[in-house]
């Protein structure tokens, strides 16, 4: 069997990230699902992971150290995405009386607060992040995001650290 090259594996990872972001945009603009701040942060994490895969695929280092470097960067991006999506999934499973109150829109927070304050506020979550508007096969969109981050982290490990 012909083995999948590092380049092909990275470009496939990039294609998956691009498809996931495309679906997020489709769900926003054609299905009318407005993203909450945590959803937007997950999109950024998918974009960062996709960029790592794209650069790794275009560079396609021959050395094991170079491939592992891209693997570590991909794991870092996927880990951040897993943390954000995990927090989002946790918020969606809170009892209604424990859901935090809704905060101001992300655009307003970006205009009026320092970036670090915005990140801190978004990661604490708000009531709008606890609402589940869409599910497929019993999983909400944040749960699907978490699953995809885990799968893409495993893909990056396999592509970067195999012999």
C-alpha positions, 0 to 999 in steps of 0.5 A: 500500500502506498503511504500517505506523504506528510504533504498530503496528510497536511493538505488533507488536514487543511481541507478539513479545516476549510470545510468546517469553517465553510460549514460554519459560514453556511450555517450563519448566512444560509441557516440563520444561526448567529455565532456566539463569541465562543463559536467565533473563537472556535472558528479562529482556532480552526483557522489557526490549525488550518494555517499550520496544516497548509504551511506544513503541507506546502513546506513538507520538510524532509527531516523528522524534526521539521515534521514534528515541529509542525505536529507540535504547532498543530497540537497547540492550535488543536489544544486551544480549540479543544479547550474552547469547545470543551468549555462551550460544551460544558456551558450547554450542559449547565442547568438553566438556573446556573447559566451565566447572564448574557453579555454584550456582543463581541463587536462591542466588547472589542471596541470598548475593552482591552483584547485580554479583557475580551478574551477573558470575558468570552472564555468565561462564557455567557448565556448566549453560548449555552443555547443550542440552536442546531444538532446533528446525530444528537450532538450540538455544534460545539460538541461536533467542534470538540470532536473535530479538534480531537480528530484533527489533533490525532491526525496531526500526531499521526502525520507528524510522528509516524516513521 
